[in-house]
Amino acid sequence: MTRTARICPLLVPLLLAWGIPGSAETPETILIRVTLGNELSGHRRADAELTLSTYHPDLVVYTGNGNADPRAWTLQAEDRNAFAQVLQQDLAAHRYETERTLPLIGVRTTQAIVTSLDSGVVSDRVGGQQRRGDVRRCWLLRKVENDWLITARVDDLGDSLLPTPPSPAPDTEVVEVLSREEQGWETGNPGAVADLYDETLTGFDGLQTARPETWKFVISGAEEWRRWLEKRLANTTYTLDRQVIHTLVGPGRRQALAVTRERVATRHRLGDKVHAGERNVLWLLTRQGGGWRVFGFCYNLRLPE
């Protein structure tokens, strides 16, 4: 793609002075707004090239199906090429007259999480029928040189937890990777854990909620994660009891999602006190070099009992 979401650096101080809506605006949040503004503008102008220019080639797109519980999500596209086909069909069939607000923009170094609310009218280009186009989304973005590009998104994300159908048997390859990750913690081997993560890792603490607007950004990039693991596992021992309760793998086996339920016990190597608790974890995985790697996680995700 030749067009990218850019903004002149000389305009940043002026835009800050104008007080663009949102809290704690920075040059990076302004650039992220430009990216998501161009993404929406492409829909409104039926310009697929403009919309696609805001996405990274290693894109993954999920559909939330109106549910905040990731066990109800489905996989829409495993890369930008697959998404391009979906987008072109959509723009050929529908006309968008929608606006977008961004309740959350969270940035940590070169990674970002955003939630958006689109509202307006979507019209059928053939029959002319109209419907409300109200959609809530969650986005992950990565800074590549001077541009913020979309790496993942969840469409039709619900703001509450709804019942989900029983999950099928977990995918054996995904289970094997998460088992190796678990063993790395228990053996105190930071490399065994870190090597299972993609360099573009994004990590969150869900703080016992299912709403991204309340999550805490804790990790940006595999190097930060590796340094934290080396320091942590040098002083603390871990015991994990991990159960993979759900997996979703794309038809091309390039992207996957998993949910685990875990009991974790930790003890400082110089003491006897044990801290224990239970948590749910959302995992986002991508296939790199023939094997699965984790590129995103959210600890302490709230799920129905």
Buried (B, 14 or more C-beta within 10 A) or exposed (E): EEEBBEBEEEEBEEBBEEEEEBEEBEBBBBBBBBBBBBBBBBBBEBBBEBBBBBBBEBBBBBBBBBBBBBBBBEBBBBBBEBBBEEBBEBBEEBBBEBEBEBEBBBBBEBBBBBBBBBEBEBBEEEEEEEEEBEBBBBBBBBBEEEBBBBBBBBBBBBBEBEEBEEBEEBBEBBBEBBEBBBBBBEEBBBEBBBBBBBEBBBBBBBBEBBBBEEBBBBBBBBEBBBEBBEEBBEEBBBBBEBEBBBBBBBEEEBBBBBBBBBEBEBBEEEEEEEEEEEBBBBBBBBBBEEEBBBBBBBBBBBBEE
